[in-house]
């Protein structure tokens, strides 16, 4: 494939919520968008509990009306059992009544967003591996892929927690927590205790999240805060009566912030830019927002309505402010529980 043959206005790398939100936003503005995704089919994974605030963002993306089709259940809040205390934390309410969160199939949710992108004219290349960035004159001008070189005015990196090889100069991430590994798995059957609302329970040694994804399917996520390790087939005692669906998997959720969030021709969004452990909440919501905001700024740069350096600085400020504020809150939370290694003073103000 010849270099330049697939020229476009914006290239988005990664088809998760952040990448899809970026692609939808740019395509809705009339730009030519290519979305590169290494997976041919979306898979279920943690991030299935969505805050009620996600509805307003999905409305902007034109898919709010499709959310019920991928929602397995709804709940007014989360039950928290931490140490010796227990409470129910409601999402809130307005004049219309109590807010309810969503339990979704992430495979279905991600596919819903990709379908919207396709409808708007986004060209999706699946099973496409990005090998490196193309650079010229001190800016990013495209990507080198397994399908050939592709050039664009702006590149948006939504590759998630694992950066692609040759991601460019200045890449790397700064950690702001001890190493944190989340283990997660699924079970089928009946677990009535989880049908009304998810449960987060834990203490200074670690925490466990359990929730119903849809009737008959339940998910758990566990993080050890004391450095202890579990057997590869460990699962919560609550899931003892369920039939395991596949083997447990793991993800690195160490708090980290990219050192290359934005530069000339380049934005990072979602987990590619910043990672916090799931107790920070709103992970999918923040991913969607980061993709939407980065794409709007990229569109402004392309149209000449915004200076590229100012657009990048604005995005970096927004994302880092959110990350450090959330990290400080989590550090205080864990420190108050007596968990070692979490020091709020190490988080920049």
Protein Blocks (a to p, Z undefined) as FASTA:
>chain_A
ZZhklgcfbdcedjbfklmmmmmmmmmnopacddddfbfbdcddehiaccfklmmmmmmn
opmmmmmmmpfbdcfbdcddehjbccdddfbdcfkbpcddddddfklmmmmmmmmmmmno
pacdehiacfbdcdeehiafbdcdfkbpcddfbdcdfebjbdcehibghiacddfbdcdd
ddddddedddfklmmpccddddfkbccddddfbghiacdddddfklpacdfkbccfklmm
pccehjaddddfbdcddfblbcehiacehjlloccdfklgomlmmmmmmmmmmmmmmmmm
mnopacfklmmmmmmmmmmmmmmmmmmmmmmmmmmnopghiafklpcZZ
